């Protein structure tokens, strides 16, 4: 397991190779972030029927560069009551964790007809990714957990109550959705059997319909993908989960006291995280660069084409969310994470585990001889258990809510046949 050019030890050429791959990946990420900012402005303007950037460069392509130059030359202000060291460190912490996640992503390679996606560069066989870590998925979870520290430290070190409130929201939101993200990710690991992102791509390659039949999106039956997409959006603090900023309530959120280049680093980290999370979703659920080799381009280049097209779909999806969905209330944010996503992702993981044990013969229903019928029976039983468990959970939540309202002297009423609302105090 690991990049093949490191299989026979490490020499000076291998070090040069690793540094070159990291440098190229950093340039690719920076350029993609610039284009992502332009892409988001253009798409949002189209969806909202208004004009996007169109003056700085052709089609407004240089608008992001102009914004960066402006921020670079603005005055850098540090509040008097701020913890100077932590205040200056926080933006870099957010940026570094975003980039380190991207090193796990295979962005190209020929995975058709049983190939492993490797290429030969200067006599060394390697994968088109920065590093194929044997514990890549654990590394991704670690980086996604550390990313929130940049926001938390920025809010705490500013010496102001509004950034601190934004930082507290960030920590609560991250804890709420990190569990659902990890459980949906565990479903992918269950069907792939590996923590390596490269190996996860290999297990999804070579199936029917250009590999679609073997994507983890299909193998996990869509539910973990939907949960991962929602939880990932919350991890990115993007609408409708952008309560970490919530400008209408918190002035500017955790970065209220930041200016100049340090503010631009937070801005850069947000969009870099969007690109990185989209790339991770493509890798885990849509086969990454795996796809059919149509023949008139080099095989590794087809991998990049398929990866880019899949990535573009999710970048558009995140922009679409921003342009159309209203911000959730904070109690709705917490309820969705703890009462909906975590129970569903845990129950679905248990059901996938039961199906896998049935296929390997570790669960055997003696009355059924046909393995296919046995798997269908286990699936039906699992869905039934999930339905009963979900119904009991809903009833328990509703009963607890009515009990809290009764204790506070409020009356719960049904609003137009919908969820219970609060009418007023009981006499």
C-alpha positions in Angstrom: 0.0 0.0 0.0 1.3 3.5 -0.8 2.8 5.3 -3.7 4.9 2.8 -5.9 7.9 5.1 -6.3 8.5 4.8 -2.5 8.3 1.0 -2.5 12.0 0.4 -2.7 13.2 3.0 -0.2 13.6 6.8 -0.4 16.5 8.5 -2.2 17.1 12.1 -3.2 15.1 11.7 -6.5 12.1 10.5 -4.5 12.3 13.6 -2.3 12.4 15.8 -5.3 9.4 14.0 -6.7 7.4 14.5 -3.5 8.3 18.2 -3.3 7.4 18.7 -7.0 4.0 16.9 -6.6 3.2 19.0 -3.5 4.2 22.3 -5.3 2.1 21.4 -8.4 -0.9 20.5 -6.2 -0.6 23.8 -4.3 -0.6 25.7 -7.5 -3.6 23.7 -8.9 -5.6 24.4 -5.7 -4.8 28.1 -5.7 -5.8 28.5 -9.3 -8.9 26.4 -8.7 -9.9 28.6 -5.8 -9.6 31.8 -8.0 -11.8 30.2 -10.6 -14.2 28.9 -8.0 -14.8 32.4 -6.6 -15.4 33.7 -10.2 -17.6 30.6 -10.9 -19.7 31.2 -7.8 -20.3 34.9 -8.5 -21.3 34.1 -12.1 -23.6 31.2 -11.3 -25.3 33.1 -8.4 -25.8 36.1 -10.6 -27.4 33.9 -13.3 -29.6 32.1 -10.8 -30.7 35.4 -9.3 -31.1 37.2 -12.7 -28.5 39.9 -12.2 -25.1 40.8 -13.7 -22.0 39.1 -12.3 -18.4 40.3 -12.6 -17.7 41.3 -16.2 -15.2 44.2 -16.2 -11.9 42.9 -14.8 -10.5 40.8 -17.6 -12.5 38.7 -20.2 -15.8 37.6 -18.6 -14.6 39.0 -15.3 -12.0 36.3 -14.9 -9.5 38.6 -13.2 -12.0 39.9 -10.6 -10.7 37.5 -8.0 -7.1 38.6 -8.7 -8.1 42.2 -8.3 -9.8 41.5 -5.0 -6.7 39.7 -3.7 -4.4 42.6 -4.7 -6.8 45.0 -3.0 -6.8 43.0 0.2 -3.1 42.5 0.2 -2.4 46.3 0.3 -5.1 47.2 2.8 -4.0 48.1 6.4 -3.6 45.1 8.7 -5.3 45.9 12.0 -4.9 43.9 15.2 -7.3 44.7 18.1 -5.7 46.0 21.3 -7.2 43.3 23.5 -6.4 40.5 21.0 -4.0 37.6 21.7 -1.6 38.6 19.0 0.1 35.3 18.4 -3.1 33.2 18.2 -4.9 36.0 16.3 -2.1 35.8 13.6 -1.9 32.0 13.6 -5.6 31.2 13.2 -6.0 32.1 9.4 -3.0 29.9 8.5 -4.4 27.0 10.5 -7.6 27.1 8.5 -5.7 27.4 5.2 -3.2 24.6 5.9 -5.8 22.0 6.9 -7.7 22.7 3.7 -4.7 22.0 1.5 -3.6 19.0 3.5 -6.9 17.3 2.8 -6.4 17.8 -1.0 -3.2 15.8 -0.9 -5.2 12.6 -0.5 -7.2 13.1 -3.8 -6.3 11.2 -7.0 -7.0 13.7 -9.7 -6.1 11.7 -12.8 -4.9 8.2 -14.0 -6.1 5.4 -16.2 -8.3 3.1 -14.2 -10.0 1.3 -17.1 -9.7 -2.5 -17.7 -8.1 -3.3 -14.4 -5.4 -0.6 -14.5 -4.3 1.0 -11.2 -4.0 4.6 -12.5 -0.2 4.8 -12.1 2.0 6.7 -14.6 5.8 6.7 -15.2 7.6 10.1 -14.7 11.4 10.2 -15.1 11.6 6.5 -14.7 9.6 6.4 -11.5 6.1 4.8 -11.3 3.7 7.0 -9.3 0.1 7.9 -8.8 -1.3 11.3 -9.9 -1.9 12.5 -6.3 0.4 14.0 -3.7 0.4 11.1 -1.2 -1.4 7.8 -1.0 -1.6 7.3 2.8 -2.6 3.9 4.1 -4.8 5.7 6.6 -6.0 8.4 4.2 -9.6 8.5 5.4 -8.5 8.9 9.0 -6.2 11.7 7.9 -9.2 13.4 6.2 -11.3 13.1 9.4 -8.4 14.5 11.4 -8.0 17.5 9.1 -11.8 18.2 9.0 -11.7 18.2 12.8 -8.7 20.5 13.1 -10.1 23.0 10.6 -12.7 24.2 13.1 -9.8 25.2 15.4 -8.8 28.0 13.0 -12.3 29.5 13.4 -12.5 28.9 17.2 -9.1 30.4 17.8 -9.9 33.4 15.6 -13.0 34.1 17.5 -11.5 33.6 20.9 -8.3 35.6 20.3 -10.1 38.7 18.8 -11.1 39.9 22.3 -14.6 40.7 21.1 -17.9 39.1 22.0 -19.3 38.8 18.5 -16.4 36.8 17.0 -16.4 34.7 20.2 -20.1 33.9 19.7 -19.4 32.9 16.1 -16.6 30.6 17.3 -18.9 28.9 19.9 -21.4 28.3 17.1 -18.7 26.8 15.0 -17.6 24.3 17.7 -21.2 23.2 18.3 -21.9 22.8 14.6 -18.7 20.8 14.0 -19.4 18.4 16.8 -23.0 17.9 15.6 -22.2 17.1 12.0 -18.8 15.4 12.4 -20.5 12.3 13.8 -22.9 12.0 10.9 -20.0 12.6 8.5 -18.0 9.9 10.1 -20.8 7.4 10.1 -21.7 7.9 6.5 -18.0 7.6 5.7 -17.9 4.3 7.6 -20.4 2.9 5.1 -18.0 3.6 2.3 -15.2 1.9 4.2 -17.4 -1.1 4.8 -18.0 -1.7 1.1 -14.5 -0.7 -0.1 -12.5 -2.5 2.6 -9.7 0.1 2.6 -8.7 3.4 4.2 -6.6 4.5 1.2 -8.3 6.9 -1.1 -6.5 5.5 -4.1 -7.7 2.0 -3.3 -11.3 3.2 -2.8 -11.1 4.6 -6.4 -9.7 1.2 -7.7 -12.6 -0.7 -6.1 -15.1 1.5 -7.9 -13.4 1.3 -11.4 -14.1 -1.1 -14.2 -17.8 -1.8 -13.8 -20.6 -1.6 -16.3 -21.9 1.7 -17.8 -18.5 3.3 -17.5 -18.1 2.2 -13.9 -21.3 3.7 -12.6 -22.6 0.3 -11.5 -19.7 -0.1 -9.1 -19.6 3.4 -7.6 -20.0 3.6 -3.9 -23.0 5.8 -4.5 -24.8 2.7 -5.8 -23.1 0.2 -3.5 -24.2 2.1 -0.4 -27.7 2.7 -1.8 -27.5 6.5 -1.9 -28.4 7.2 1.7 -24.7 7.7 3.0 -24.0 9.9 0.0 -27.0 12.2 0.8 -25.9 12.4 4.5 -22.3 13.0 3.6 -23.3 15.9 1.3 -25.5 17.5 3.9 -22.9 17.0 6.7 -20.1 18.2 4.4 -22.0 21.4 3.6 -22.4 22.0 7.4 -18.7 21.3 7.9 -17.9 23.9 5.2 -20.1 26.5 7.0 -21.8 27.2 3.7 -25.5 28.1 3.3 -27.9 27.1 4.6 -25.5 26.2 7.5 -23.5 29.4 7.6 -24.5 30.3 11.1 -20.8 30.5 12.0 -20.8 33.9 10.2 -24.5 34.9 10.1 -23.8 38.5 9.2 -27.3 39.7 10.1 -26.8 38.5 13.7 -23.0 38.6 14.4 -21.8 41.5 12.3 -19.3 39.3 10.5 -19.0 36.3 12.7 -15.6 34.9 13.8 -13.6 37.1 11.3 -15.2 40.4 12.3 -11.9 41.9 13.6 -9.8 40.7 10.7 -8.7 42.8 7.8 -6.2 42.8 4.9 -4.3 39.6 4.1 -5.5 37.7 7.2 -9.1 38.2 6.2 -8.3 37.1 2.7 -6.7 33.9 4.1 -10.1 33.0 5.7 -11.8 33.8 2.4 -9.3 31.6 0.6 -9.7 28.8 3.1 -13.5 28.7 2.7 -13.4 28.3 -1.1 -10.4 25.9 -0.9 -12.4 23.8 1.5 -15.3 23.8 -0.9 -13.1 22.5 -3.7 -11.5 19.9 -1.5 -14.8 18.6 -0.1 -16.2 18.3 -3.6 -13.1 16.4 -4.6 -13.4 14.1 -1.6 -17.1 13.4 -2.4 -16.1 12.5 -6.0 -13.4 10.2 -4.8 -15.5 8.4 -2.2 -18.8 8.0 -4.0 -18.4 8.7 -7.8 -15.2 6.8 -8.6 -12.9 9.7 -8.6 -11.0 9.8 -12.0 -12.2 6.4 -12.9 -14.1 6.3 -16.2 -14.1 4.9 -19.7 -11.1 5.4 -21.9 -12.5 6.7 -25.2 -9.1 6.3 -27.0 -8.1 9.6 -28.7 -6.4 11.0 -25.6 -3.8 9.4 -23.2 -5.5 7.2 -20.7 -4.3 9.2 -17.7 -5.7 12.4 -19.3 -9.1 10.8 -19.6 -9.0 10.2 -15.8 -8.5 14.0 -15.3 -11.4 14.8 -17.7 -13.8 12.6 -15.8 -12.6 13.8 -12.4 -13.0 17.5 -13.5 -16.5 16.9 -14.9 -17.6 15.2 -11.7 -16.0 17.9 -9.6 -17.8 20.6 -11.5 -21.2 19.0 -10.7 -20.6 19.3 -7.0 -19.1 22.8 -7.2 -22.3 23.9 -9.0 -24.4 22.1 -6.4 -22.8 24.0 -3.5 -23.3 27.3 -5.4 -26.9 26.3 -6.1 -27.4 25.7 -2.4 -26.1 29.3 -1.6 -28.3 30.9 -4.2 -31.6 29.2 -3.3 -31.7 27.9 0.3 -32.5 30.2 3.3 -30.4 30.0 6.4 -31.7 27.6 9.1 -32.5 28.6 12.6 -29.9 27.4 15.1 -32.3 24.9 16.8 -33.2 23.5 13.3 -29.5 23.1 12.7 -29.0 21.1 15.9 -32.1 19.0 15.4 -31.2 18.0 11.9 -27.7 16.9 13.0 -28.6 15.0 16.2 -32.1 13.8 15.7 -32.1 13.0 11.9 -28.7 12.5 10.3 -26.9 10.6 13.1 -29.7 8.1 13.7 -30.2 7.5 10.0 -26.5 7.1 9.2 -26.0 4.7 12.2 -29.0 2.6 11.3 -28.0 2.4 7.6 -24.4 1.4 8.5 -25.8 -1.4 10.7 -28.0 -2.6 7.8 -25.1 -2.5 5.3 -23.1 -4.5 7.8 -25.8 -7.2 8.1 -26.1 -7.4 4.3 -22.3 -7.8 4.0 -22.3 -10.6 6.6 -25.1 -12.3 4.7 -23.1 -12.2 1.5 -20.0 -13.7 3.1 -22.1 -16.5 4.7 -21.6 -15.3 8.3 -25.3 -14.7 8.7 -27.3 -17.8 7.5 -31.1 -18.0 7.6 -31.6 -21.8 7.6 -35.1 -21.7 6.2 -33.9 -19.9 3.0 -31.7 -21.8 0.5 -31.3 -19.1 -2.2 -28.6 -16.5 -1.2 -30.3 -13.8 -3.2 -33.6 -14.3 -1.4 -31.7 -14.4 1.9 -30.1 -11.0 1.2 -33.5 -9.6 0.2 -35.0 -10.9 3.5 -32.2 -9.4 5.6 -32.6 -6.1 3.7 -36.4 -6.1 4.3 -35.9 -6.9 8.0 -33.3 -4.1 8.3 -35.6 -1.6 6.7 -38.5 -2.7 8.9 -36.3 -2.2 12.0 -35.2 1.2 10.8 -38.8 2.3 10.3 -39.8 1.1 13.7 -36.8 2.7 15.3 -37.4 5.9 13.5 -41.0 6.0 14.5 -40.2 5.4 18.1 -37.6 8.2 18.0 -40.1 10.6 16.5 -42.6 9.8 19.2 -40.0 10.1 21.9 -38.9 13.6 20.6 -42.5 14.8 20.3 -43.4 13.5 23.8 -40.3 15.2 25.3 -41.1 18.5 23.5 -44.7 18.4 24.8 -43.4 17.7 28.3 -41.0 20.7 28.2 -43.8 22.9 27.0 -46.1 21.7 29.8 -43.4 22.4 32.4 -42.9 25.9 31.0 -46.6 26.7 31.0 -46.9 26.8 27.2 -49.5 25.1 25.0 -48.5 23.1 21.9 -50.8 23.3 19.0 -50.8 21.9 15.4 -50.3 24.6 12.7 -52.1 23.8 9.5 -51.6 20.1 9.9 -47.9 20.6 10.2 -45.4 20.4 13.2 -46.4 21.5 16.6 -46.1 25.2 17.3 -46.5 27.3 20.5 -49.7 29.2 21.0 -49.3 30.8 24.4 -49.3 30.2 28.1 -51.8 27.8 29.6 -54.2 29.2 32.2 
